[in-house]
Amino acid sequence: MSNEIKRRVLLASVLKPVDETRMFEKIGATLAEEGYEVFIIGYPSNNQAVARGITILPLPGFNRISFKRLLIPWIIFRKINQIKPETVIINTPELLFITVLNALLYRRKVVYDLLENYYRTIRFTNTYPRLMRTFLASIVRFTEVIFSRFVNQFLLAEKGYAAELKFVRQPLIVENKLPRKIAEQYGTSKHGPRYNLLFSGTLAPTTGVFEAIQLAKNLHKFDAQYTLTIIGYAALPEVEQRILLEIDGLDFIKLIGGNKLVAHSKILEAVSRAGTGIIIYPSNPATESSIPTKLYEYLALHLPIVISHNEPSHELVNNYHAGVVFNRDVAAIHQALNSDTFTFDCEDSIYWDSQTGALLAALKR
């Protein structure tokens, strides 16, 4: 086997877009910079992501619940055989069977990158019809347990998942932090007035978009200077429709994206221009252990934060003096945002770069 083939890596996902930030800008870019030849397979994206050493391979379009989706793993199986990577990194549980099968046939390394506790995400969110959730979640967990013995390396996007996912052996925690060079590209001193509120990322009831809208409405009543920009993607049409209904006639709230995927670069541009980022997660077993990707983005770009989530997230904000914990007191939030000088005493560990050494070492084993 040639040296080029040995250093060939394929990252594959079913539902994540092919230029999704973790696959493309973080793991993919890190491996490409290290000399790997990187291929990424994922859901088609409207954005033309380009990077040296990375080849992106969009899947054919399909609906989340459809017969066509059942064929996607076998399309990826065929791509793996064509590309012949040494290592396959997957972040979708339905790819475990075909990836392990391919690895057993051709002696390839399997890396399972757990971006979520998939069992809880399926069971406790409204992504799938209510009557299907427990059944689908159980099938996913059964699949993970059965095939976990064939996985060479587990990556966890959250520290909290280590306690939740009992089938995972010797995981490497690789959190969704922002690479330092990307933070420097977008800058840390371009922010607008604190009145310019931002909600970014996945648009869903579980990520707090409706809590952000309500906070913006309350703050706007307190002071009409407050505005809110919502930027991100709503996978479910009913979520976008509810957002549009909630903001109908409110010229101080605007939506960017909605039913269309938004390039990560556009989201980071919005972060760099905003005055305050909102992170308010409603209580849900699917997200109770998470540290949101956008929290790391706001910290890296020095965007002041209003947060209500979990203790680890609150500690990050408090330790770096980067914002305020939301206490439902609008007057107190207003006063804190407009009187406090947030210092952002961030350490190097806040950046993606602090994890790349361990990631590379794990993939070379």
VEXMIZA-30767 format. One record per residue (C-alpha): residue in three letters; x, y, z. Coordinates in pm, 1 decimal, always signed. Layout:
BEGIN
- ALA,X,Y,Z $
...
END
This chain:
BEGIN
- MET,+0.0,+0.0,+0.0 $
- SER,+148.5,+335.4,-99.6 $
- ASN,+220.8,+611.9,+147.2 $
- GLU,-50.2,+825.0,-16.8 $
- ILE,-312.9,+558.8,+41.3 $
- LYS,-203.3,+511.3,+403.5 $
- ARG,-255.4,+882.9,+464.7 $
- ARG,-597.9,+894.7,+303.0 $
- VAL,-894.5,+966.4,+531.4 $
- LEU,-1265.6,+977.1,+455.3 $
- LEU,-1518.2,+1159.9,+674.3 $
- ALA,-1880.6,+1063.0,+616.6 $
- SER,-2217.0,+1183.0,+739.9 $
- VAL,-2574.3,+1129.7,+625.5 $
- LEU,-2749.5,+1442.9,+753.6 $
- LYS,-2465.3,+1687.1,+818.4 $
- PRO,-2386.3,+1909.1,+517.3 $
- VAL,-2067.1,+1824.9,+335.6 $
- ASP,-1909.4,+2152.8,+449.6 $
- GLU,-2028.5,+2120.8,+811.0 $
- THR,-1783.1,+2306.3,+1032.3 $
- ARG,-1659.3,+2011.5,+1241.7 $
- MET,-1599.0,+1783.3,+943.5 $
- PHE,-1463.6,+2049.0,+708.4 $
- GLU,-1308.8,+2339.4,+901.2 $
- LYS,-1189.4,+2145.3,+1203.6 $
- ILE,-1111.3,+1774.8,+1162.8 $
- GLY,-1079.7,+1788.1,+783.4 $
- ALA,-860.4,+2099.0,+778.8 $
- THR,-642.8,+1968.0,+1063.3 $
- LEU,-575.3,+1641.7,+878.3 $
- ALA,-516.8,+1816.8,+545.9 $
- GLU,-261.6,+2049.8,+706.5 $
- GLU,-87.8,+1744.0,+848.7 $
- GLY,-48.9,+1598.0,+499.5 $
- TYR,-347.4,+1367.1,+482.0 $
- GLU,-554.0,+1342.3,+166.8 $
- VAL,-902.7,+1414.4,+296.0 $
- PHE,-1239.8,+1323.6,+144.5 $
- ILE,-1570.3,+1438.5,+296.3 $
- ILE,-1909.8,+1289.7,+211.0 $
- GLY,-2223.1,+1459.1,+338.7 $
- TYR,-2558.9,+1611.5,+268.6 $
- PRO,-2548.6,+1848.7,-30.4 $
- SER,-2479.5,+2214.3,+47.2 $
- ASN,-2541.6,+2527.1,-157.3 $
- ASN,-2209.0,+2669.1,-46.0 $
- GLN,-1891.7,+2616.4,-245.3 $
- ALA,-1645.3,+2519.9,+25.2 $
- VAL,-1288.9,+2482.5,-100.7 $
- ALA,-971.3,+2390.7,+87.2 $
- ARG,-637.9,+2250.5,-21.4 $
- GLY,-612.4,+1877.8,+39.4 $
- ILE,-988.6,+1830.0,+89.9 $
- THR,-1225.3,+1679.6,-166.9 $
- ILE,-1594.4,+1719.5,-92.9 $
- LEU,-1843.5,+1466.4,-228.8 $
- PRO,-2208.6,+1571.0,-184.8 $
- LEU,-2468.2,+1297.4,-156.1 $
- PRO,-2776.5,+1299.5,-377.6 $
- GLY,-3062.8,+1489.7,-215.3 $
- PHE,-3316.1,+1301.4,-1.6 $
- ASN,-3579.0,+1361.5,+264.8 $
- ARG,-3510.4,+1282.3,+630.8 $
- ILE,-3789.9,+1022.4,+632.7 $
- SER,-3787.2,+849.1,+293.2 $
- PHE,-3702.0,+525.9,+115.7 $
- LYS,-3417.3,+704.4,-61.8 $
- ARG,-3245.6,+761.1,+271.9 $
- LEU,-3221.9,+383.6,+319.7 $
- LEU,-2997.8,+369.9,+12.9 $
- ILE,-2756.3,+639.0,+131.8 $
- PRO,-2536.2,+409.5,+346.3 $
- TRP,-2479.2,+183.5,+46.9 $
- ILE,-2388.1,+481.2,-171.5 $
- ILE,-2130.1,+571.0,+92.8 $
- PHE,-2014.3,+206.9,+108.4 $
- ARG,-1941.7,+221.5,-263.8 $
- LYS,-1756.7,+553.0,-225.5 $
- ILE,-1539.7,+404.9,+49.4 $
- ASN,-1441.7,+119.6,-182.6 $
- GLN,-1360.0,+363.8,-462.3 $
- ILE,-1151.0,+597.9,-246.0 $
- LYS,-981.2,+324.5,-39.7 $
- PRO,-899.6,+531.1,+270.2 $
- GLU,-692.5,+398.1,+556.2 $
- THR,-933.8,+553.1,+807.3 $
- VAL,-1307.5,+623.6,+791.8 $
- ILE,-1453.2,+876.8,+1035.5 $
- ILE,-1832.1,+868.4,+1067.3 $
- ASN,-2069.3,+1077.0,+1278.4 $
- THR,-2397.4,+905.1,+1188.9 $
- PRO,-2504.1,+582.4,+1367.1 $
- GLU,-2672.9,+440.7,+1056.5 $
- LEU,-2329.0,+425.3,+891.5 $
- LEU,-2187.9,+190.7,+1155.9 $
- PHE,-2294.3,-129.7,+980.3 $
- ILE,-2154.5,-46.3,+635.4 $
- THR,-1838.6,+109.5,+778.7 $
- VAL,-1762.9,-187.0,+1004.2 $
- LEU,-1840.8,-428.4,+720.3 $
- ASN,-1602.3,-241.1,+493.4 $
- ALA,-1336.8,-232.7,+764.2 $
- LEU,-1360.1,-608.4,+820.8 $
- LEU,-1334.8,-676.9,+447.8 $
- TYR,-1049.1,-436.5,+376.1 $
- ARG,-879.0,-379.5,+715.7 $
- ARG,-963.4,-13.8,+751.8 $
- LYS,-971.9,+184.5,+1075.0 $
- VAL,-1314.2,+299.6,+1200.9 $
- VAL,-1351.0,+620.8,+1401.5 $
- TYR,-1692.7,+702.5,+1546.2 $
- ASP,-1731.8,+1074.3,+1611.4 $
- LEU,-2028.8,+1123.2,+1844.7 $
- LEU,-2159.0,+1475.1,+1799.7 $
- GLU,-2464.9,+1400.6,+2011.9 $
- ASN,-2616.4,+1141.2,+2237.2 $
- TYR,-2815.9,+1013.8,+1940.1 $
- TYR,-3055.2,+807.4,+2150.7 $
- ARG,-3163.1,+1112.0,+2348.5 $
- THR,-3171.9,+1338.8,+2043.8 $
- ILE,-3414.1,+1107.1,+1865.3 $
- ARG,-3627.8,+1026.3,+2169.4 $
- PHE,-3655.1,+1369.0,+2331.8 $
- THR,-3678.0,+1607.4,+2034.0 $
- ASN,-3945.1,+1651.9,+1768.5 $
- THR,-3721.0,+1561.1,+1475.3 $
- TYR,-3921.4,+1243.9,+1408.9 $
- PRO,-4293.8,+1166.9,+1451.7 $
- ARG,-4384.3,+1100.7,+1816.1 $
- LEU,-4490.8,+738.1,+1761.8 $
- MET,-4156.4,+653.3,+1598.6 $
- ARG,-3919.5,+816.1,+1847.3 $
- THR,-3871.0,+550.4,+2114.9 $
- PHE,-3850.4,+271.5,+1857.8 $
- LEU,-3595.4,+454.7,+1639.4 $
- ALA,-3391.3,+562.4,+1942.3 $
- SER,-3376.9,+202.7,+2068.4 $
- ILE,-3267.4,+73.8,+1727.4 $
- VAL,-2992.0,+334.7,+1716.0 $
- ARG,-2863.9,+248.8,+2065.1 $
- PHE,-2877.2,-125.9,+1988.6 $
- THR,-2673.8,-62.2,+1670.6 $
- GLU,-2417.1,+143.5,+1861.4 $
- VAL,-2373.3,-120.6,+2131.0 $
- ILE,-2341.7,-409.6,+1882.4 $
- PHE,-2088.6,-242.0,+1656.1 $
- SER,-1893.5,-53.2,+1923.7 $
- ARG,-1655.9,-349.0,+1965.2 $
- PHE,-1535.8,-294.9,+1607.7 $
- VAL,-1470.6,+78.8,+1646.5 $
- ASN,-1100.4,+161.6,+1674.0 $
- GLN,-1142.1,+508.7,+1821.2 $
- PHE,-1430.8,+702.5,+1971.8 $
- LEU,-1438.9,+1082.5,+1958.3 $
- LEU,-1680.9,+1274.3,+2179.5 $
- ALA,-1783.1,+1631.8,+2103.1 $
- GLU,-1889.5,+1685.7,+2464.5 $
- LYS,-1728.1,+1591.6,+2797.7 $
- GLY,-2069.4,+1513.0,+2941.5 $
- TYR,-2127.9,+1229.2,+2695.5 $
- ALA,-1856.4,+1020.5,+2859.3 $
- ALA,-2091.2,+950.3,+3151.7 $
- GLU,-2401.0,+904.2,+2934.7 $
- LEU,-2262.5,+665.6,+2671.3 $
- LYS,-2165.0,+347.8,+2853.5 $
- PHE,-2074.3,+155.5,+2534.8 $
- VAL,-1791.5,+397.3,+2449.7 $
- ARG,-1439.8,+272.7,+2526.8 $
- GLN,-1147.2,+507.8,+2596.0 $
- PRO,-1294.5,+808.2,+2416.2 $
- LEU,-1103.6,+1116.0,+2313.4 $
- ILE,-1286.4,+1438.5,+2397.3 $
- VAL,-1263.1,+1671.9,+2096.7 $
- GLU,-1488.2,+1967.5,+2167.4 $
- ASN,-1633.5,+2196.2,+1901.2 $
- LYS,-1402.6,+2488.5,+1964.3 $
- LEU,-1317.6,+2746.8,+1699.5 $
- PRO,-973.5,+2730.8,+1530.9 $
- ARG,-761.7,+3029.3,+1629.3 $
- LYS,-691.3,+3131.0,+1268.0 $
- ILE,-1064.9,+3150.2,+1198.0 $
- ALA,-1116.0,+3360.2,+1510.1 $
- GLU,-838.3,+3593.9,+1394.7 $
- GLN,-991.0,+3610.4,+1046.5 $
- TYR,-1321.4,+3741.6,+1180.8 $
- GLY,-1165.3,+3953.1,+1451.8 $
- THR,-1261.3,+4025.0,+1811.7 $
- SER,-1321.4,+4401.6,+1804.1 $
- LYS,-1582.1,+4457.8,+1530.4 $
- HIS,-1891.0,+4414.7,+1744.3 $
- GLY,-2184.2,+4650.3,+1728.0 $
- PRO,-2374.3,+4798.5,+2021.5 $
- ARG,-2487.6,+4557.0,+2294.2 $
- TYR,-2844.9,+4623.5,+2180.0 $
- ASN,-2780.9,+4416.7,+1863.8 $
- LEU,-2881.6,+4069.0,+1983.9 $
- LEU,-2793.6,+3750.1,+1794.9 $
- PHE,-2922.9,+3393.6,+1796.3 $
- SER,-2716.2,+3166.6,+1572.6 $
- GLY,-2699.5,+2798.3,+1482.1 $
- THR,-2959.7,+2523.7,+1465.8 $
- LEU,-3315.7,+2655.1,+1479.7 $
- ALA,-3523.2,+2418.8,+1691.9 $
- PRO,-3730.6,+2429.9,+2010.2 $
- THR,-3454.2,+2242.3,+2194.5 $
- THR,-3188.2,+2503.2,+2106.9 $
- GLY,-3383.6,+2792.1,+2255.8 $
- VAL,-3472.8,+2999.2,+1950.5 $
- PHE,-3817.8,+3077.7,+2090.2 $
- GLU,-3672.3,+3173.6,+2427.7 $
- ALA,-3438.8,+3410.6,+2241.0 $
- ILE,-3733.1,+3567.5,+2057.9 $
- GLN,-3921.2,+3617.8,+2384.8 $
- LEU,-3616.8,+3775.8,+2551.2 $
- ALA,-3572.9,+4011.0,+2255.5 $
- LYS,-3939.3,+4110.7,+2278.0 $
- ASN,-3908.0,+4179.5,+2652.0 $
- LEU,-3588.2,+4380.4,+2610.6 $
- HIS,-3739.4,+4576.9,+2321.7 $
- LYS,-4032.0,+4673.8,+2543.9 $
- PHE,-3780.6,+4787.8,+2805.9 $
- ASP,-3570.1,+4978.3,+2548.2 $
- ALA,-3670.6,+5010.3,+2181.9 $
- GLN,-3306.1,+5009.1,+2069.8 $
- TYR,-3289.1,+4629.7,+2106.6 $
- THR,-3293.9,+4422.5,+1786.3 $
- LEU,-3253.3,+4051.2,+1722.4 $
- THR,-3095.7,+3869.5,+1428.3 $
- ILE,-3173.5,+3497.8,+1399.9 $
- ILE,-2939.5,+3312.8,+1165.9 $
- GLY,-2936.4,+2938.7,+1109.8 $
- TYR,-3114.7,+2641.1,+960.1 $
- ALA,-3448.6,+2490.2,+1061.0 $
- ALA,-3461.8,+2127.3,+949.2 $
- LEU,-3835.6,+2107.8,+1017.6 $
- PRO,-4068.5,+2333.4,+812.7 $
- GLU,-4305.0,+2374.2,+1107.4 $
- VAL,-4023.7,+2530.1,+1312.4 $
- GLU,-3954.6,+2791.4,+1046.7 $
- GLN,-4326.6,+2864.1,+1018.8 $
- ARG,-4355.9,+2910.3,+1395.5 $
- ILE,-4057.3,+3148.1,+1394.7 $
- LEU,-4211.9,+3352.3,+1113.4 $
- LEU,-4539.2,+3364.6,+1303.3 $
- GLU,-4365.4,+3474.6,+1624.7 $
- ILE,-4182.6,+3762.5,+1450.0 $
- ASP,-4458.2,+3864.1,+1208.8 $
- GLY,-4490.7,+4242.7,+1211.0 $
- LEU,-4184.8,+4290.9,+1432.7 $
- ASP,-3935.4,+4495.0,+1233.5 $
- PHE,-3674.7,+4468.5,+1509.4 $
- ILE,-3637.0,+4091.0,+1455.6 $
- LYS,-3509.1,+3938.7,+1131.0 $
- LEU,-3451.0,+3580.3,+1018.7 $
- ILE,-3160.9,+3472.8,+796.2 $
- GLY,-3166.2,+3117.1,+666.1 $
- GLY,-3472.3,+2942.1,+795.5 $
- ASN,-3540.3,+2661.7,+549.0 $
- LYS,-3206.3,+2715.1,+373.6 $
- LEU,-2864.4,+2604.9,+494.1 $
- VAL,-2642.2,+2894.7,+598.8 $
- ALA,-2268.1,+2887.2,+535.5 $
- HIS,-2063.5,+2884.1,+855.2 $
- SER,-1873.9,+3187.4,+725.0 $
- LYS,-2201.8,+3383.4,+714.0 $
- ILE,-2278.3,+3284.9,+1071.9 $
- LEU,-1933.3,+3394.4,+1189.4 $
- GLU,-1973.7,+3725.6,+1004.5 $
- ALA,-2298.1,+3777.3,+1195.2 $
- VAL,-2123.4,+3691.9,+1523.1 $
- SER,-1846.4,+3940.2,+1450.3 $
- ARG,-2099.8,+4221.4,+1385.5 $
- ALA,-2341.6,+4146.4,+1670.5 $
- GLY,-2343.4,+4313.2,+2010.2 $
- THR,-2469.9,+4029.3,+2232.1 $
- GLY,-2515.9,+3656.0,+2174.0 $
- ILE,-2811.1,+3470.6,+2327.3 $
- ILE,-2780.8,+3110.2,+2450.0 $
- ILE,-3092.6,+2998.7,+2638.3 $
- TYR,-3152.5,+2624.7,+2629.9 $
- PRO,-3482.6,+2490.9,+2764.9 $
- SER,-3445.5,+2187.8,+2988.6 $
- ASN,-3423.6,+1869.1,+2779.8 $
- PRO,-3240.1,+1536.5,+2832.4 $
- ALA,-3104.6,+1562.6,+2475.8 $
- THR,-2902.8,+1876.3,+2551.8 $
- GLU,-2849.7,+1874.9,+2928.0 $
- SER,-2481.0,+1777.7,+2897.7 $
- SER,-2394.6,+1989.0,+2595.1 $
- ILE,-2167.8,+2287.9,+2563.1 $
- PRO,-2301.2,+2454.6,+2248.1 $
- THR,-2067.4,+2513.0,+1954.3 $
- LYS,-2182.1,+2873.0,+1942.7 $
- LEU,-2063.4,+2926.9,+2300.0 $
- TYR,-1706.6,+2854.1,+2186.8 $
- GLU,-1758.8,+3078.2,+1884.5 $
- TYR,-1884.9,+3367.0,+2093.7 $
- LEU,-1596.9,+3326.3,+2338.9 $
- ALA,-1334.7,+3308.0,+2062.8 $
- LEU,-1475.4,+3618.7,+1890.7 $
- HIS,-1530.0,+3803.2,+2221.7 $
- LEU,-1904.5,+3846.1,+2177.8 $
- PRO,-2076.3,+3919.9,+2512.7 $
- ILE,-2318.4,+3643.2,+2607.3 $
- VAL,-2651.9,+3608.8,+2783.0 $
- ILE,-2673.9,+3243.6,+2882.9 $
- SER,-2906.1,+3000.9,+3057.0 $
- HIS,-2807.1,+2637.9,+3012.5 $
- ASN,-2600.5,+2417.2,+3244.6 $
- GLU,-2328.5,+2465.1,+3503.5 $
- PRO,-2029.9,+2384.7,+3276.3 $
- SER,-2150.9,+2645.1,+3023.7 $
- HIS,-2214.8,+2901.3,+3296.5 $
- GLU,-1868.0,+2839.2,+3439.8 $
- LEU,-1704.0,+2908.9,+3104.2 $
- VAL,-1885.5,+3240.1,+3073.2 $
- ASN,-1818.4,+3340.9,+3433.2 $
- ASN,-1455.7,+3227.6,+3441.8 $
- TYR,-1370.8,+3422.9,+3126.3 $
- HIS,-1586.5,+3720.1,+3231.0 $
- ALA,-1765.6,+3693.3,+2897.9 $
- GLY,-2129.3,+3763.7,+2981.0 $
- VAL,-2415.2,+3717.2,+3223.9 $
- VAL,-2626.2,+3422.8,+3334.0 $
- PHE,-2990.3,+3488.2,+3244.1 $
- ASN,-3206.3,+3523.8,+3556.2 $
- ARG,-3535.4,+3632.0,+3391.2 $
- ASP,-3484.6,+3986.6,+3523.0 $
- VAL,-3493.0,+4201.4,+3208.3 $
- ALA,-3386.5,+4517.3,+3389.8 $
- ALA,-3083.6,+4338.3,+3538.1 $
- ILE,-2985.6,+4196.9,+3198.1 $
- HIS,-3016.9,+4542.2,+3041.0 $
- GLN,-2804.7,+4698.9,+3312.8 $
- ALA,-2537.1,+4428.7,+3291.7 $
- LEU,-2512.0,+4448.3,+2913.4 $
- ASN,-2479.5,+4823.2,+2910.2 $
- SER,-2259.7,+4881.9,+3212.9 $
- ASP,-2026.1,+4582.7,+3236.3 $
- THR,-1690.3,+4574.6,+3057.3 $
- PHE,-1646.2,+4208.0,+2971.3 $
- THR,-1277.0,+4121.4,+2966.0 $
- PHE,-1278.2,+3779.3,+2793.7 $
- ASP,-985.4,+3641.5,+2991.2 $
- CYS,-971.2,+3343.0,+2757.8 $
- GLU,-687.0,+3091.2,+2762.8 $
- ASP,-537.6,+2902.4,+2469.1 $
- SER,-752.6,+2605.5,+2568.3 $
- ILE,-1060.2,+2786.2,+2434.4 $
- TYR,-941.1,+2724.5,+2077.7 $
- TRP,-962.9,+2411.6,+1860.8 $
- ASP,-584.1,+2416.7,+1822.3 $
- SER,-539.5,+2301.1,+2183.3 $
- GLN,-687.9,+1962.1,+2084.5 $
- THR,-519.9,+1886.6,+1752.4 $
- GLY,-214.0,+1714.1,+1897.5 $
- ALA,-422.2,+1456.6,+2082.1 $
- LEU,-649.8,+1409.7,+1780.2 $
- LEU,-362.1,+1344.1,+1541.9 $
- ALA,-196.2,+1106.2,+1786.2 $
- ALA,-518.9,+909.1,+1826.2 $
- LEU,-568.9,+875.0,+1450.1 $
- LYS,-210.6,+757.8,+1396.3 $
- ARG,-237.6,+474.4,+1648.0 $
END
